[in-house]
């Protein structure tokens, strides 16, 4: 938090500044964060672990307001939600200068329109889209589920870029490069308007926006119908047929691991993959489309490819009052458990984002590591989330990350060693990125 070191202690007396976490199962009220200036003690109180996590998100608010108590309650009105967004983003988002943006000017253009709009959430999302950061956004509290495809959106049209094996679209005969003709009955100008609306509400760096807008377009909460390439099929938003991780051998000396997202049982699967592919001299790790997930899973996997204590880069954290703290050096240690002794080739694209960029930070640039594809999305920014309204969540990035050369990851992404403009279906014979990996 704010780039400060954290030591965790068991319950009991501790001298000096500290953060005490108190779970009160019988508590009826919301989670709270209290600050005692005299004792220099922060105290989180909540009925359960989820409440404690929500109280952690209030630290930046406390720094901004200089209060001694913050309470996890939603705003009472859309106007209050707009006012809180103006304050929270202005105090905590570190990417304005990086992008050459004027937050008061953006607010003057959009904030009043959110309150007056027939669809305030859509207006709020267009407002946040101006910040060009995929972590800094307003979303419904219950988010729709993205379908397992990579789709590119531009000029009111949408094309499939990646169509994984085992998905309904693949089984219907759809292949990369084919255009979506209809979506839940919308086609022609109606579909173009739907796609344009999706584009306008997508917050992302410029080089990432077309793919993230495609991900938003195909995020659903229930079944929808789709048409492309002369085929029509149904998609179930509650069912993802794609495994989180898969692996195989591409050649006798090369293993391949496709990792969709850092969550669930990925750590166990990753170690199983490394064990099965241990005879290979080279590992191709496909992180295209991996938008992040659990930071600890990602950095734990990264350490399997470190060979010594490694300077990864730096972070600068928001101070909660509109400024940035000093640079904090980041270091990684080789895993004490399983390690990969051979070469590593990582495939990335603009949807390689967030925790996936934390995985790459410090690996890119090592002698035994090659990064192939297109620069990553550019947003490992330590996001915090706040309840604006009962059904609105505000997420705000709070840090800038730099690699060891001083290159800022936010808005720019992790650079590649071998540029390849392709997001193929994941087969060596027709995927230019994999072909490039086999010769890297």
N, C-alpha and C positions, 0 to 999 in steps of 0.2 A: 504494500500500500504506500503510494507516494515514493516508492523506491527505497524504503527503509528496511533494514534487516529485521527478521522476525525469529524469535526463539520461542518454542512451545514448552510450557511447563505443566506438570501435573497440578491438580488443585492443592493449594497450600500457600503459606506466606511467601511473597516475593517482594523484594525491595526494589524501589525505583519505578520509573514510568512503566506502565503495563496496560494490557487490554484484558479485562476479565469477561468471560463468557458464562452466562447464567441461563440455564434452561429451567423454566418453571412450568411443568406440565399442566397445572391447574390455572394458568394465566388465561384470562378472558380477553384482555385487551391486545392491541397490536404490539409488534416488536418495537423496542426503543433502543436508542444509543445515548448514553449519558457521558458527560465529560466533567471531571472534577479538576479544575485548574490547580487547586491547592495540593492535591495528592498526585497530580499528573496521571490520572487513571481514566481510561475509557472503559465503559461497562455496556455490554450488549445483553439485553434481557428479552427472552422470547419463550413461547410455549414449546417450540421444537427446533430441530436443527435447521429446517427451512426458514423459520423466522430469524434465527441467528444470521443466516446467509443474507437475508434481506437487510438486516441492520448494518452489515458490513458496507452495503452500498450507500449508506448515509454519511460516511466520513467526509466525502467531498462537499456535501451539502453543509455539514457542520463547519468545515473550514471556510466556506463561502459566507455563511451567515454569522459566524463567530458565536454561535449559540452554545449552550451547555446541554441541550436535549433536542434530539430529532426523533420523530415518530413515523413509523412506516404506515402511513395512511394515504389513500389516493386523494387527488384534488376534488374539490366540491363542484367544479364546473369546468366547461371547456375553456372559458377565459382564464381561470386559475391554472389550468394545464398549460395553456399557451405561455402565461407569465413565468411558470416554473421552467418550461423549456428554454425560454429566452435566457433566464438566469443560469441554469445548469450548463447549457452548452457554452455560453459565454465564459463561464468560470473554469470549465474542465476540459473542453475540446482543444487539443494542441495543434490541430491541423490547419487552422485558418491561414496563418502566415505562410505555411508550406505551400498552400494552394493559391495564395494571393486573393483570399476572400475577405469581405467586409461583413461581419456578422450583423451589426446594427442595420446596415443597408439591406441585407437579406431579410431580416425580421420586418423592416418597414414595408418591404414588398409583399410578404406572405402572411405575417402573423394575424392581421385583422381579417384576412380572407378565411382563415381556419374557423374563426368564431362565426362568420356569416355564411359559411358554405352549407349546402344541402347535405354534402357528404364530408363532414369535418375530418374524418380519418384520412380520406384520400387527399384533401388539401394539406393536412399535416405531413403526409408522406412526400408530397411534392416539395414542401418547404425543406424537409430534411435532405431530399435528394440534391439540393443545391450545394451541400457540404461535401459531396463526392467521396464519402467514406462509408463502406458497407457495414461498419460497426455502429455508426451514428445514425439512428433512425427511430421512427415510431412505428410500432407493430401492434396488431391485436394481441391480447394476452394469450389467446389460443391460436397458434400459428398453423396455417395449412401445411400439409406434408408435401415436399418437393417430390415429383416423380423421378425415377432413376435415369434420366436422360440429360445430355448436354445439348442445349438448343441456343442458337444465335438469333438475336432479334435486331433488325435494322430496317429503317424505312417502311415501317408498318407491316413487315413480313417476318416470318420465323422459319428457320431451317434446322433440321436435325444435324448435329455435329457428332454425337456419340450415341449409339443405340446398342446397349449391352445385350449379350446373349441371355436368353431366358425371359426377356421382357415381352409384354404383349405386342409392342410395336415391332420388335424384331420378328416375332412369330407371324405377324401379319404381313411381313415382307418389306418393312420400312428399313432403309439403309441411310448412312450419313449422306448429307447433301440434298435430301428430299425435303420439300417444303410442306408445312402444315397448311392444309386446305380448309379445314373447319375444326372448331373447338366447341364442344357442347352445343352444336347447332349454329354457332356464329360463323359466317363465311363472308367472303367479299369485303365490302366497305365496313360491315359490322365487325368482322374479325380484325380488320386494319385498325379500327378505333380501339378495340380491346387491347391490341398489341401496343399501340401508341400510349394508351393510358398506363399500361404496365411499365413501359419505358420511362414515362414521366415520373413514376413513383419509386423508381429504383435508385437507391443511393449507392454509388460505387465510383472508384477511380475510373477515368475515361477508358483506359485500355481493358477494363474488366466489365464495363457496364452492359455490353451487348449480351454476354454470356449470363451475367447475373439476372438481367431482365428476362432472359429465356427461362432461367430457373424459377423466377417468380411467376411467369406466365403458366408454367406447368406445376404449380403448387396447389393442391386440392385438399378438401376436407371430406369429399365423398366421391362417388363414381362419376366419371365424365366420359363422353364419347369424343373420339378424334378421327380425323380423316387425313391421310397423306398417301401419296404414291398410288392412288386408286384403291386404297384399302381403308376400311372403317373398322374400328375396334373400341373396346371399353377399357378404361383405366380405373383401378380401385385405389383411391388415395390412402386407404388404410393398410395396403399390402405392398411391400417392397420386395420383389423377387430377387434382388441382387444381393449376394453375400457381402458382408463388410470387408472381407479379405479373401483373396484367392491367390494361389501360386502354382507354378509349373516350371518345367525346364524349357527354355527356348532352344538351347543347344547343349552339348555335353559340358561346356565350360561356363554356361550362363543360366542363372536362375531368374525368374520373373515373379514379382509380387505386386499385385494390384490392391491398393488399400483405399477404401472408399471414404472413410471418416474415422476420426480418433474417438471411438466410444465403444461401449460394450466389452466384449471379450477379445478385443483387438490385440492386446498385449500377449495373451496366450497363443492366439493364432500367429502372431508375428514370430514368436520364438519357435513355434512348430515349423513355420516356413523356413526359418534360418537353419533349423536342425536338418530338415529334409533336403535342403539345397546346399548343405555344408561342403560338399565336394566340388562346388563350382568356384571358378576363379573370379567371376563377376556376377554381381547382383543388379538387376534392373528393377528399381522401385518406382512404380507408376502412381504418382500422386495427382494426376490430372483429374480435375473435378472434386478434389478433396478440400472442402471448405473449412476444415478445422475440427473442433471438438475439444476433448479433454487435453489440457495443456500438459499434465503430468504424463499421460500416455505418450504424447508426441516427444517430449524431451527425454523420457526414458528410452524410447526407441532410438532417438538420435545418439545417445551415449553408447549404443552398441557399435557405432562406427567411428568413435573417437579412439585414438591410440595413445594419447597423453593428455595431460591437463591442457586445455585449449581455450585461448581467448576467443570468444564468439563474437563480441561486439559490445555495444552499449545500449542503455535505455535512458530516456529522460522522461520523468513523470510529471503530470500536472500537479500544481500545488493547491488546486481547488479554488484559487483566487485569480485566475486568468493568466498565470505565469507557469514557467517550467522550472523544475529543480535541476541540480547539477547532473552531469552524466554519471551513470552508474555502470561500472564495468561488469560484463557478463562472462562467466567462465563455465566450461563443461568438463566433467571428469569421465574417463572411460568406465563403462558399466562393470561392476564387480561380478556380474553374472555372465551371460552369453555375449560374445563379441563376434563381429564379422571380420575375418582377416583379409579378405580379398578386396577387389575394386568395387565401387558403388557408382551406379549411374542412376540419377533421379530424373524422371520425366515430369515436367510441370507445365501448367498453363495459367491463364488469369484467374481460374477458379481454385487454384492452389492457394489457400488463404488462411489467415489467422494462425491456429496452432500448427498447421502444416508449414508455415513460414518460420515458426519457432523451431520446428524440426530441422529446417534447412539452414537456419542462422548458424554460422560457424562451420558447417560442413562444406557449403559452397566455398570454393577457394582452396580446399585441402588437396594435396597431391593425388590422393587415391580416389577422389570424388569428382564426377563430371555431372553437370546439370544440363539437360537437353530439353528443348521445347521453346516456350515463350515465357517472359518474366511473370512471376507470380502476381497475385492480386494487389498486394501492397496494403496490408492492414493487420499487423500483429498487435494492435494497440490497446490491450488490457482494458476491455470494455467493462463498464458498470451499467447496471439496469435498475430503473426506478419505476414504480407504479405511478403513472400520471392520472389515470382514471381506472375504475374497476376493470375495464376491458381494453385499456391502452397501456403499453409498456414503452418507456423511453430508454434507449441504449446509447451510451456516449463513450467514445474512445478517450483514454486518459493518459496515453504515453506515445512517445516516438521511439522507434527502434532503429539502430544503426548497425551495419556489419562492421567487421574489423578495419575496413578501409575507410570508414566514415560515410558510406553510402546509406541514405535514409530509406528504410524499407517502406514506410508509410507513403502511399500514393504512387510509389515507383515499382515496388516489388523486388523480389530476389532476382538478380540478373542470371542469365544462362551462359554456359560455356559454348554450347552448340545450338544456334538458333534453328528451330524447325517449326514451321507454321502448319501444324497438323494436330488434330485430336481424333485419331483414327479409332477403329473399333477394338483395338487391342490384340491384333493378330500380326505376327512378324511379317507375313507375306504381303500385307497391304497397309501397314502402318508405318509411315515414314519416320516417326519418332523412334519406334522400336528398331527399325533398320539402322538409324543413326546410332542408337545405343549399342548395337551389336558390333559396331566398328569403332566405338569410342574407347 
